[in-house]
Amino acid sequence: QPLSSTSFSWDTEYETAAKRYDEGDYERATIAYTAALESAPPTWALTAKALGNRGACNVMLGRRSEALFDCRHATKLDPSLYKAHNRLGRLELAGGAHTAAAACFETAKRHAGEKDDRDAMQIAEAGVNDARRLAESIARAEAAFARAAKHASASSAASSRRLSSSSTSSSPGVDEEVEDQRTRAERARDDSIKAACRAECERVVRCADEAFDAAPLSARA
């Protein structure tokens, strides 16, 4: 709604920013939101919304770090801004912070429910599921790395023992053939474990990227 004729300059900047955002001019919207925030007093009622909306602009412009800053501060100032919580959750997911992301989505779902905003509730619920998927992917990757480290340690110890025993062997030709077979088998196992590690790491990266790319960039707060 248009602001009254008694509005201050920061209110005018806020209204201008909203128009620019709706037009898809996110760069100029960011400039206007910044101007409003810099000129408004600390008690300005729209500070949190302005921060959240500037965060939305930064998301659209691909500025993740700036978007994180704005959304985090917006939700601290006004925890009821569920759209900002949803947006922050997606940004946290993109950085691999699945626990923080899940907390954002749960908060968004609660406050969206209070406003009976079904769309925002669905977005939040999808976010919770994505956070769980990312956590599971990270756990699988960590398990794969743990298996690789354990196997590498065992292989090193076994090789040391075989080298020690081969130095006193009376059948060097036979021992060398057996050693070659064991080495090939160990290399095959190592390659398999390394492939599993790479696959899990790629899964984690893909999951995080999808979380950001699929981010529901909803309208202003």
N, C-alpha and C positions, 0 to 999 in steps of 0.2 A: 504494500500500500504506500502511496506517496506520503512523504513526511510533511509535517505542518510547517507553516511559514515561520514559526519560531525556532526551527531546527538550527543547530549550530553547524559549523563547517564540517566537523567530523561526521555528523549525521548525513550531510549532503554527500560527502565522499563515500560513505557506506552505501547510500542509495545508488550512486554512480557505479560503484564496484559491482553491486548486484545486477545492474543492467548489463554491464560489460560481461559478467559471467554468463548470464542467460543468452547473450549474443554469441558466446563462444570465444570472446576476446579475453583469454585468461591472463595474458601479459598485462594488459591495461587494467584488468580487474585487480590483479595483484598490487599494482602501483597504487590504485585507489584505496584498497584495504589498508595498505601500509600507511598511506597518508592519514587515513582516519585514525588508525591506532596510534600514530605518533603525535597527533594533535589533540586527541581526546584525553580527558582527565582520568585518573586511576579508577574513579568511581563510575565510569561510563558503563551503562547497562548492557551494551552490545559488544563489549570487549571480547568475551569468549566466543560469541558467534562470528565476529570478524576474524578472529584467529582461525577458527574452524573452517570458515569459508576460504580464507587465504590458503589454508592447508589444502583444500580441495583444488584450488587453482594450481598450486605447486605440484600436486599429483598429476594433473592434466598436462603440466609442462615437463614432467619427468624429473622434477627436483625432489628426490626422495628425502634427502636429509633435511631440507627446509620444510617439507611437508610433515615429517616426523616432529620437528620442533614445534610447529604451529598446532598440530593435533594434540600433542602431549600437553601443551600449555592450555589449550582450549578445554580439554576434558578435566584438567585439574581445577580450572576456574569454575566450570559448570559441568559436573558429572552427569547431568541429565541430557547432554547433547549426544544422543545415541548415534546420529549419523557420523559425528566426528569419531566416536568410539569404533564404529564399523570400519571407517576409513583407516584409523590408527591400527586396528587389528590386521588389516591387509598389509600395511606397511611393515608391521612387526613380523608378520609371516615372511615377507620378502627378505627380511634380514635373518631369517632362521630362528627368531625368538618365539617359538611356538607356545611357551607357557604364558608369556606376556600377551600374545595375540589371543589366546583362549580367554584370558581374563577380560580383555577388551570386548570380545564378542558376547561374553556372558553378561557384562554390564550393559551393553547395547540392547541385548534381548530383553533384559529386565525393564529398562526405561522405555523401550519401544512398546512393550506390552502395556505399560501404564498409559500410553497415548493411543493404544489400540492400532498401531501402525503395523499392519500385517506384513507389508513388503519388507520393512526394516527388520522385522522379527525373522523372516525367512533368510534374509541376508546374513543376519547374525548366526542363525542356526547352521547355515552352510559354512560360515567361518569357523565355528566350533569343530565341525567335521574335518575341515581342511587342516586345522591346527593339530587334530589327532593324527591325521594321515602323515603330516610332516614329522611329528614326534615318533611315530612308528618307523618311518624311513630312516631317521637319524639313529634310532636304536639298532636297526638292522645294520647300518653302516658301521656303528661302533662295535657290534658283535663280530662283523667280518674282519675288522682291523685287529680285534683281540685274537681271533683265531689265527690270523696271519702272523702276528707277533709270537704267539705260542709255538706255532709250527716252525718259525725261523729259529727260535731258540733251541728247540728240540733237534732240528736238523744240524745246527752248528755243533751241538754236543755229540751227536752221533758221528758226525764226520771226524771230529777230534779223536773219538775212541777208535774208529776204524783206521785212521792214519797211524795211531799208536800201535795197534795190533798188527798192521801190515808190515811194520818195520822188523818184526820178529818172525814173520811167516816163512815157511819153507816152500810155499808154492806161489811165487809172485805172479805168474801168468794167470792162474785161476783167480787169485784175489783181485787182480786188476780188472778182470772181466766182470766179476761180481760187483766190484765197486762202481764200474761204469753203469751197470744195470740199475744199481741203487741210486746213483746220481741222476740218471735219466728219469727214474720214477719220482724222485724228490723234486726235480725241476718241473715235471708235469703237475705235481700237486701244488707247487708254488705258483705256477702260472694260473692254475684253476682258482686258487685263493685270491691272487691279485685281480683276476677278472671279476670275481665276486665283489671285491672291494670297490673296483671301478664302477661296477654296475650300481652298487648301493649309493656311492657318492653321486653318480649321475642322476639317480632317482631323487635324492635329496635336493639337488640343484633344480631339477625339473619341477619338483613339487613346489619349491619356493617361488620359482618363476611363474608357474601357473597361478599360484595364490595372488601374485601381484597383477598379472595380465588379466585375470578374471575378476579383478576388483570391481565391485559395483560402484561406479563413480556417480552417485546419486546427486540430486540437486542440492542447492545451498541449505544450510541449517535453518 
